[in-house]
Amino acid sequence: MINKKILFSVIIFAVIIIGIFIVKGITTEPSASPSPTGESSVSPTPPPTGGPTVSPASDITPKCWLTGEIVYDGQVFIHTGAQEFNYKDVDDPHDIIKWQIFPSGETFSIGPNRYSGLNLPKGSDYLTVSFNGLTPKHNQYDLTASMDYVMVVDNAAKIINEKCSGKTTLKINK
């Protein structure tokens, strides 16, 4: 019985101490320090460090464009011509690349999907395609893309979708 009372008291004491630290951390006010002239000056408490960082939204519109052709011979993908996904003025590696396939209705995976693995602010990369174990229904597909990025509009961060120019043709040799 005494052990239960002691355990209960220790838990209550710990909760009170933790509560004091939490409340003290939330209600920290600027500290005053005396100046050489005898007046006190107020210096704000610096913001906490180690928290999430936010990438600034830019007022530059990023651009992207597609070129070339990919041929699938049933075994491997062959990049012909100048087949590339090109981009410039991209300043956030978290920007997203969205792919469209025509004719639609198939669930291929196409990449790249983010700029995090690419050299910023400009560059190019080959497309990667996976049929996800499915057999393509058509002999040719047009691959187009758009990108989502953040821009400040009317003093608010907005997600903007910018369509990439051009296309890449995917030919299937069965």
C-alpha positions, 0 to 999 in steps of 0.5 A: 500500500505504501509503495503505491502511494510513493509511486503515485506521489512520484508520478504527480511530482514528475507531471508537475515538473514537466508542466512547469518546463512546458509552460515556462518554454511557451511563455518566455518573454523578451529579457531586459538588460541595462544599458550603459546610459542607465536605461533598460533595453529589451532584446527578444529571445532568439527563435529556437533552432533545429526546427524545420526549414522552409524554402523561400518561394521565388518569383521566377517561373520555372520551366521544363520541356521534353524532347526525343523518343524512347524505344522499348524492344521487349527487353530494354529501353533505348533512348534515341535522339536527344531524349531528355527531361530538361528544366531551368530556374527550379529552386526547390528540390521538393517541387513535383513533376507530374506525368501524363500518358496518352493514350491514357488508362494505363498505370506506368511509372515514369520518372523523375518525379521530384527535383531532389535528385537532380542538379538545380537550378537547371539541367536535364535527365533521362526519363525512366519508365516502368510498366509495373509488370503490365503489358502495354496495350498500344504500340506508341505513347506520348509522354508529357509532364507538368510541375508543381511549385510554390509561388507567392501570390497576393502575399500567400504561398500558392501551389502553381502547376506549370505545363512542360513544353514538348513531349517524349514518344515511347514506342513499343516494338512487340 
